Amino acid sequence: MNVTVHAPLPNAIFLVLGSQEATLPDVTADGLVWASEDALIIGGTNDMDGDTTIHVSGQEPAQELIPLAPQVIRCSAGELTLETVYGDKVSQYEVPAGTARIGIWVDDLREPGIVHLQVIST
């Protein structure tokens, strides 16, 4: 898997879901990444400022980006779905059922325009 999508992000966030019934994390603290056991919320560029480029790969980024703490989520259905905060599907990927370690890199710590996700089955 090595895919790049360009997406407008309402509210400057997108969801990474390990299942359609995923429990969304509580977004109460400052930061760019919030996690539950089967979902992530990741910050990006507000749609009024342009699209966010999201790379999904099994590899680390080819360009120099800022690493964030990796997260592990459950992908019980064998798929990983990217959605906007309004539930609009940005992209969907088949992954081995189980858990996935997701490495996260960004180009900016406040409002990233580039987000790289390295997905590794665990």
C-alpha positions in Angstrom: 0.0 0.0 0.0 1.4 3.4 -1.0 -1.3 5.9 -1.6 -1.6 9.7 -1.5 -4.9 11.5 -1.2 -5.6 15.3 -1.1 -8.6 16.1 1.0 -10.3 19.2 2.3 -10.8 18.7 6.0 -13.7 20.4 7.7 -12.7 21.4 11.3 -9.1 20.6 10.3 -9.2 17.0 11.5 -9.7 13.6 9.9 -10.5 10.2 11.3 -8.6 6.9 10.9 -11.1 4.1 11.7 -10.3 0.5 12.3 -13.9 -0.5 12.0 -17.3 1.1 11.1 -18.4 0.8 14.7 -15.2 2.5 16.0 -15.3 4.4 19.3 -14.0 7.9 18.7 -11.4 9.2 21.1 -12.2 12.1 23.4 -10.7 15.4 22.0 -10.2 17.4 25.1 -6.5 18.1 25.2 -4.3 20.2 23.0 -2.4 18.2 20.3 -2.6 16.8 16.8 -3.4 13.1 17.6 -6.1 11.6 19.8 -6.5 7.8 20.1 -9.0 5.2 21.2 -8.5 1.4 20.9 -9.9 1.4 17.3 -9.7 5.0 16.0 -7.5 8.0 15.6 -8.3 11.6 15.1 -5.5 13.5 13.4 -5.2 17.3 12.8 -4.6 18.7 9.4 -5.2 21.9 7.4 -8.6 23.6 7.7 -10.5 23.2 4.4 -10.8 27.0 4.0 -6.9 27.1 3.8 -6.6 24.2 1.2 -6.4 20.5 1.1 -4.4 18.3 3.4 -2.1 15.7 1.7 -2.3 12.3 3.4 0.2 9.6 2.5 -0.6 6.1 3.6 2.3 3.6 3.2 4.1 0.7 4.8 7.2 2.8 4.8 8.6 5.8 6.6 8.3 9.1 4.7 10.7 9.8 1.9 10.8 13.5 2.8 11.9 15.1 6.1 8.8 15.4 8.4 8.3 15.7 12.1 7.6 12.4 13.8 4.8 12.1 16.3 4.2 9.2 18.8 3.0 6.1 16.9 -0.4 4.7 17.9 -1.8 1.1 17.8 -5.4 0.6 16.9 -7.6 -2.5 16.4 -8.6 -3.3 12.8 -11.0 -6.1 13.4 -12.7 -6.0 10.0 -9.4 -6.0 8.1 -9.8 -2.4 6.8 -8.6 1.0 7.6 -10.9 3.9 6.6 -10.0 7.6 6.5 -13.1 9.9 6.9 -13.8 13.6 7.5 -15.4 14.7 10.7 -18.8 14.5 8.9 -18.4 10.9 8.0 -17.4 11.5 4.3 -15.1 8.7 3.2 -11.7 10.0 2.0 -10.1 6.6 1.4 -10.2 3.0 2.5 -7.5 0.3 2.6 -7.4 -3.4 3.2 -5.1 -4.4 6.1 -4.7 -7.8 7.9 -7.3 -8.2 10.6 -5.9 -7.6 14.0 -4.0 -4.6 15.2 -2.0 -2.0 13.3 0.8 0.2 14.5 0.5 3.6 12.8 3.5 5.8 12.6 2.6 9.5 12.1 4.7 12.2 10.6 3.6 15.8 9.9 5.2 18.9 8.2 3.9 21.3 10.9 3.0 20.9 14.6 0.1 23.4 14.5 -1.8 22.8 11.2 -0.1 20.3 9.0 -0.6 20.3 5.3 1.2 17.0 4.9 0.5 13.9 7.1 2.3 10.6 6.5 0.8 7.4 8.0 3.0 4.3 8.1 0.7 1.3 8.7 2.3 -1.9 10.0 0.3 -5.0 11.0 1.3 -6.2 14.5 
